[in-house]
């Protein structure tokens, strides 16, 4: 059955998504502001448009509710909430004391308010945590009778379209936006056996790439003028990117496939560690070595960060139980 089959392409897709996140963070605003350069700013916008929707789509595809709701919540707290709280607290500490390594400073009250009410620095984890807590209730609608299924789909679409009018308190606006992509991944899982074999053809690469870039350009142009049209273009751009990267996963050789799968397996830990690796690499490359060429700064940070966070995640965090707990690494077996 589809529910029990593990698609390695989705693991690779998650790996591609985390690599896009690392590349996104490598487009620095401090100690040098690369966003003042047009092509850097456009690359930054493209990565933002695609990477997180893909993460939530893959998360929805991998969603599984089993056992009691209480057991389910405990698992999600261990996997998502604890790393979110631990690393948000670690992020707050260096911002309380003026230092040359952190761009933004804040006082303790401001930092705690931001964490408790607005998700803190690891907004992605809090948004995902809220979605996975709510989704079992939504799933009951989606697996019910026709009227209930239509009501569930209508609710997800309505929340997505209403995002600009939803409060940012507890990141409910982000939940309303990314619930849509989580839902798309959930629905795709039910059709995977029929759809995925057709999508693995190399012939999809160029049309999907052209579609992705075309609709991204439309999204950028319309973003501030026609909100509904911009959101539709965003969705099509994300779906085109999914088609492109999924087809690309079928063209990768064994070593590249293994590397992307590793990145997918350790994507959460790579995400958690990236900010610390970036402080180290940007300080070394820009402040110490004086690197000035934007492309080299981005590429240097991206490659160094990727190597650091992947090796630490795979070979160091697994050595101690306290690391596994703080970083959301499941116990073996």
Backbone torsions as a table, in degrees:
resi	resn	phi	psi	omega
1	UNK	NA	153.2	-179.2
2	UNK	-58.7	-37.0	-175.4
3	UNK	-60.6	-30.2	-173.4
4	UNK	-97.7	-10.5	-177.5
5	UNK	-83.9	137.1	177.8
6	UNK	-103.0	121.5	-179.3
7	UNK	-93.0	113.4	-178.2
8	UNK	-64.7	-25.7	178.6
9	UNK	-63.0	-32.6	179.1
10	UNK	-72.4	-33.9	173.5
11	UNK	-63.4	-41.5	178.0
12	UNK	-66.9	-37.4	179.3
13	UNK	-64.9	-39.3	175.9
14	UNK	-63.5	-37.7	176.4
15	UNK	-63.2	-42.2	176.7
16	UNK	-62.1	-38.5	-178.8
17	UNK	-65.6	-42.8	-179.4
18	UNK	-69.3	-32.3	176.0
19	UNK	-66.4	-35.5	175.3
20	UNK	-65.5	-35.9	176.9
21	UNK	-63.1	-45.4	178.9
22	UNK	-63.3	-39.3	176.9
23	UNK	-65.9	-40.9	177.8
24	UNK	-57.8	-46.1	179.7
25	UNK	-70.0	-20.9	-179.6
26	UNK	-76.6	-11.7	175.6
27	UNK	-84.2	89.2	-164.5
28	UNK	-70.6	150.5	165.3
29	UNK	-113.3	-10.3	-179.1
30	UNK	-153.0	135.1	6.3
31	UNK	-82.9	-2.7	173.8
32	UNK	-125.7	139.1	-176.4
33	UNK	-95.3	97.1	179.9
34	UNK	-76.4	-12.3	-179.6
35	UNK	-70.9	-10.9	175.4
36	UNK	-74.7	-12.1	-180.0
37	UNK	-97.2	129.4	-171.4
38	UNK	-56.9	-50.2	-174.4
39	UNK	-68.2	-32.2	176.1
40	UNK	-67.1	-42.5	179.8
41	UNK	-64.8	-39.5	179.6
42	UNK	-69.5	-39.4	176.4
43	UNK	-63.0	-41.9	178.4
44	UNK	-59.5	-45.5	-179.6
45	UNK	-65.5	-41.5	179.4
46	UNK	-62.4	-46.8	-179.1
47	UNK	-62.1	-42.1	178.5
48	UNK	-61.8	-40.3	-177.6
49	UNK	-64.4	-34.4	-170.5
50	UNK	-101.4	-40.5	-165.6
51	UNK	-65.3	-50.9	-176.3
52	UNK	-69.9	-41.9	172.5
53	UNK	-55.5	-38.6	177.7
54	UNK	-65.2	-39.9	177.0
55	UNK	-59.3	-46.9	-178.2
56	UNK	-70.4	-33.2	176.2
57	UNK	-63.6	-46.2	178.2
58	UNK	-64.7	-38.7	178.3
59	UNK	-62.8	-40.9	176.3
60	UNK	-65.5	-36.7	177.3
61	UNK	-63.3	-37.9	-177.4
62	UNK	-88.1	-3.6	-177.9
63	UNK	-58.4	136.9	177.1
64	UNK	-150.3	126.5	176.6
65	UNK	-110.6	119.6	178.8
66	UNK	-143.3	155.8	-177.2
67	UNK	76.1	-162.3	178.6
68	UNK	-80.7	161.6	178.7
69	UNK	-64.2	-35.4	179.0
70	UNK	-61.7	-45.7	178.1
71	UNK	-63.0	-39.4	179.0
72	UNK	-61.4	-45.8	-179.3
73	UNK	-64.2	-41.2	179.0
74	UNK	-60.5	-43.3	178.9
75	UNK	-61.9	-43.2	-178.2
76	UNK	-70.2	-33.3	175.5
77	UNK	-63.8	-43.6	179.3
78	UNK	-66.8	-38.7	-174.8
79	UNK	-79.9	-36.5	-170.7
80	UNK	-120.0	-51.4	-171.2
81	UNK	-67.2	-44.6	-179.2
82	UNK	-61.4	-49.3	175.6
83	UNK	-58.4	-37.7	179.1
84	UNK	-60.8	-48.2	-177.9
85	UNK	-68.2	-43.0	-177.8
86	UNK	-63.6	-49.8	-175.0
87	UNK	-77.7	-24.9	172.7
88	UNK	-67.2	-40.8	177.0
89	UNK	-64.2	-42.2	178.1
90	UNK	-63.9	-32.4	179.0
91	UNK	-71.7	-31.6	-178.5
92	UNK	-69.4	-40.1	-171.9
93	UNK	-53.8	-52.6	-178.5
94	UNK	-69.5	-15.1	179.5
95	UNK	-83.1	-12.3	-179.1
96	UNK	-82.6	-23.1	-177.2
97	UNK	-116.5	123.8	178.9
98	UNK	-55.6	129.2	178.6
99	UNK	-156.1	159.1	-174.7
100	UNK	-77.8	-2.9	-174.2
101	UNK	-96.7	-14.5	-176.1
102	UNK	-116.3	134.0	-176.0
103	UNK	-77.4	-43.7	-175.3
104	UNK	-109.9	128.8	175.7
105	UNK	-104.8	154.9	176.6
106	UNK	-154.9	158.0	175.6
107	UNK	-87.7	170.3	-173.2
108	UNK	-62.4	-43.8	-179.2
109	UNK	-62.0	-43.5	178.1
110	UNK	-62.5	-41.9	-178.6
111	UNK	-66.2	-44.2	-179.7
112	UNK	-66.7	-41.3	177.4
113	UNK	-60.5	-43.8	179.4
114	UNK	-63.0	-39.6	-179.6
115	UNK	-69.7	-47.9	-173.8
116	UNK	-72.6	-42.0	-173.0
117	UNK	-97.6	-23.8	-173.0
118	UNK	-130.7	17.6	171.1
119	UNK	85.9	-12.6	179.5
120	UNK	68.8	-160.1	-176.1
121	UNK	-71.8	-33.4	-179.5
122	UNK	-91.9	58.5	-176.4
123	UNK	-58.5	-33.9	-178.1
124	UNK	-58.9	-43.4	-177.3
125	UNK	-67.8	-41.7	178.7
126	UNK	-64.4	-42.7	178.5
127	UNK	-60.6	-45.4	178.9
128	UNK	-63.5	-40.4	-179.4
129	UNK	-61.9	-45.4	179.1
130	UNK	-63.0	-42.2	-178.6
131	UNK	-63.4	-45.7	-177.7
132	UNK	-69.3	-25.7	175.6
133	UNK	-72.8	-35.3	-177.6
134	UNK	-83.8	-24.9	-168.4
135	UNK	-66.0	-34.3	177.2
136	UNK	-56.1	-36.2	176.8
137	UNK	-67.8	-41.6	177.7
138	UNK	-65.6	-35.8	-180.0
139	UNK	-61.4	-32.9	178.0
140	UNK	-62.7	-35.5	174.6
141	UNK	-70.3	-44.2	-174.5
142	UNK	-69.2	-21.3	178.9
143	UNK	-106.2	10.7	179.3
144	UNK	-90.1	-159.3	179.2
145	UNK	-67.4	170.6	-174.5
146	UNK	-54.7	-43.3	-178.8
147	UNK	-63.5	-40.0	178.8
148	UNK	-68.2	-40.9	178.5
149	UNK	-61.4	-45.2	179.0
150	UNK	-62.7	-38.5	178.0
151	UNK	-64.2	-41.4	178.6
152	UNK	-63.6	-44.9	179.1
153	UNK	-64.7	-43.1	179.1
154	UNK	-60.4	-40.5	180.0
155	UNK	-62.6	-45.1	-179.5
156	UNK	-63.3	-44.8	179.7
157	UNK	-64.4	-42.7	-179.3
158	UNK	-61.9	-44.0	179.3
159	UNK	-63.6	-39.2	179.0
160	UNK	-62.5	-45.7	-178.2
161	UNK	-71.5	-27.2	-177.6
162	UNK	-87.1	3.7	-174.5
163	UNK	-50.0	-43.0	-178.8
164	UNK	-64.4	-18.3	-176.3
165	UNK	-103.2	1.3	-178.0
166	UNK	-96.8	140.9	-177.6
167	UNK	-61.0	149.6	174.0
168	UNK	-88.4	1.7	175.7
169	UNK	-62.1	128.1	-175.3
170	UNK	57.5	21.1	178.2
171	UNK	59.3	35.1	178.9
172	UNK	-64.1	-30.0	176.8
173	UNK	-66.4	-38.0	177.5
174	UNK	-70.9	-36.6	176.6
175	UNK	-60.8	-44.3	-178.9
176	UNK	-64.1	-33.3	179.8
177	UNK	-74.9	-49.2	-171.4
178	UNK	-86.0	-13.2	171.5
179	UNK	-59.1	-34.6	179.5
180	UNK	-60.7	-44.8	-178.7
181	UNK	-73.1	-34.9	174.1
182	UNK	-60.5	-43.8	177.9
183	UNK	-62.6	-41.1	178.1
184	UNK	-61.7	-42.4	177.1
185	UNK	-64.1	-40.8	177.1
186	UNK	-60.1	-44.8	178.6
187	UNK	-67.7	-37.3	180.0
188	UNK	-63.4	-34.4	179.9
189	UNK	-59.3	-36.1	-178.2
190	UNK	-71.8	-18.0	-178.9
191	UNK	-112.0	4.4	-169.5
192	UNK	-59.5	-42.5	-177.2
193	UNK	-60.0	-31.7	-178.5
194	UNK	-90.5	-32.8	-172.0
195	UNK	-91.5	-44.3	-170.8
196	UNK	-60.9	-41.6	179.2
197	UNK	-58.8	-29.7	179.5
198	UNK	-77.7	-26.3	-176.1
199	UNK	-84.1	-11.3	-176.2
200	UNK	-81.6	2.0	-178.0
201	UNK	-74.9	135.8	178.7
202	UNK	-59.4	-24.0	-179.7
203	UNK	-62.4	-16.8	178.0
204	UNK	-78.5	-17.6	-171.4
205	UNK	-60.1	-58.1	-175.3
206	UNK	-66.4	-46.6	177.4
207	UNK	-60.5	-39.7	-180.0
208	UNK	-67.6	-40.0	178.1
209	UNK	-63.6	-45.6	179.6
210	UNK	-62.8	-42.1	179.2
211	UNK	-64.1	-43.7	-179.7
212	UNK	-59.2	-48.2	-178.3
213	UNK	-69.0	-37.8	-179.7
214	UNK	-64.6	-48.8	-177.7
215	UNK	-73.2	-26.8	173.6
216	UNK	-66.0	-42.1	178.2
217	UNK	-61.1	-42.0	177.5
218	UNK	-64.5	-37.9	178.8
219	UNK	-63.5	-41.8	-179.8
220	UNK	-64.6	-42.1	-177.8
221	UNK	-67.6	-41.0	-174.7
222	UNK	-89.3	-8.5	-167.8
223	UNK	-54.1	-40.2	-176.3
224	UNK	-98.5	-1.8	-174.3
225	UNK	-110.0	-50.5	-176.6
226	UNK	-125.2	98.1	-171.3
227	UNK	-62.2	-48.3	-177.9
228	UNK	-60.5	-43.4	178.3
229	UNK	-64.6	-37.8	178.8
230	UNK	-64.1	-41.2	-179.3
231	UNK	-66.2	-38.5	177.4
232	UNK	-64.2	-42.8	178.3
233	UNK	-65.0	-36.8	176.7
234	UNK	-60.7	-46.0	-178.8
235	UNK	-61.4	-45.7	-179.4
236	UNK	-65.4	-38.3	177.3
237	UNK	-62.0	-44.5	179.4
238	UNK	-64.4	-44.2	179.5
239	UNK	-64.8	-38.0	176.0
240	UNK	-64.4	-39.0	178.0
241	UNK	-65.7	-36.4	176.3
242	UNK	-62.5	-45.6	178.9
243	UNK	-60.5	-42.6	-178.3
244	UNK	-64.7	-51.4	-176.0
245	UNK	-70.5	-31.5	176.7
246	UNK	-67.4	-45.0	176.9
247	UNK	-63.2	-37.5	179.1
248	UNK	-63.9	-35.8	-180.0
249	UNK	-62.3	-28.7	178.4
250	UNK	-78.3	-10.2	-179.0
251	UNK	-101.9	-1.7	-176.2
252	UNK	-79.9	144.2	174.9
253	UNK	-74.0	176.7	-174.6
254	UNK	-61.2	-45.6	-177.7
255	UNK	-67.0	-44.4	178.4
256	UNK	-65.2	-39.0	177.4
257	UNK	-61.5	-42.9	178.6
258	UNK	-63.8	-39.9	178.6
259	UNK	-64.3	-46.3	-179.5
260	UNK	-65.9	-36.3	177.6
261	UNK	-65.9	-41.4	175.4
262	UNK	-59.1	-45.4	178.5
263	UNK	-60.9	-38.7	177.7
264	UNK	-67.1	-40.7	179.9
265	UNK	-62.7	-39.8	-175.8
266	UNK	-105.3	21.8	-173.8
267	UNK	-61.1	-41.0	179.8
268	UNK	-61.7	-46.9	-178.2
269	UNK	-68.2	-36.4	176.5
270	UNK	-63.9	-38.7	177.3
271	UNK	-63.7	-43.6	-178.2
272	UNK	-65.6	-36.1	-174.9
273	UNK	-88.4	-14.0	-169.6
274	UNK	-60.3	-40.9	-177.5
275	UNK	-60.2	-37.8	-178.2
276	UNK	-73.8	-40.0	176.2
277	UNK	-64.3	-37.6	-178.4
278	UNK	-66.0	-39.3	176.8
279	UNK	-58.3	-43.3	-179.5
280	UNK	-66.1	-49.9	-173.9
281	UNK	-71.7	-38.7	179.8
282	UNK	-69.8	-34.2	176.7
283	UNK	-64.4	-44.2	-179.3
284	UNK	-66.9	-49.0	-173.7
285	UNK	-73.2	-42.4	-173.1
286	UNK	-94.4	-52.2	-174.0
287	UNK	-77.3	-37.3	-176.8
288	UNK	-91.4	-52.5	-176.9
289	UNK	-84.2	-15.1	176.4
290	UNK	71.3	29.0	179.0
291	UNK	-63.9	133.4	-174.3
292	UNK	-123.3	-18.0	-177.1
293	UNK	-77.1	118.3	-173.8
294	UNK	-53.8	-45.3	-178.4
295	UNK	-61.5	-39.9	179.9
296	UNK	-71.2	-36.0	177.0
297	UNK	-62.0	-47.5	-178.4
298	UNK	-64.9	-49.9	-177.4
299	UNK	-64.4	-41.4	179.9
300	UNK	-63.2	-46.5	177.4
301	UNK	-62.5	-43.7	-177.4
302	UNK	-62.5	-48.8	-177.7
303	UNK	-67.3	-44.1	-179.4
304	UNK	-66.0	-43.3	179.2
305	UNK	-62.0	-43.8	-178.7
306	UNK	-59.6	-47.9	-179.8
307	UNK	-62.1	-46.1	-177.2
308	UNK	-61.9	-53.9	-172.9
309	UNK	-70.2	-33.2	179.1
310	UNK	-69.4	-45.2	-179.2
311	UNK	-65.4	-42.9	179.4
312	UNK	-64.6	-43.1	-179.9
313	UNK	-62.2	-43.9	-172.2
314	UNK	-80.2	-35.4	-169.5
315	UNK	-115.8	-12.9	-177.7
316	UNK	-114.0	-47.5	-176.7
317	UNK	-62.8	-24.6	-178.5
318	UNK	-81.1	-6.4	-173.0
319	UNK	-82.2	-22.1	-177.1
320	UNK	-129.5	140.8	-177.5
321	UNK	-62.1	-37.4	-178.4
322	UNK	-64.3	-36.5	175.9
323	UNK	-65.5	-43.0	-179.1
324	UNK	-62.0	-39.7	-179.9
325	UNK	-68.0	-49.2	-176.7
326	UNK	-65.7	-28.9	-174.9
327	UNK	-103.4	7.5	175.0
328	UNK	69.8	30.2	179.4
329	UNK	-89.4	120.1	-178.7
330	UNK	-64.2	147.1	173.7
331	UNK	-70.4	143.1	179.4
332	UNK	-65.0	142.2	178.8
333	UNK	80.7	NA	NA
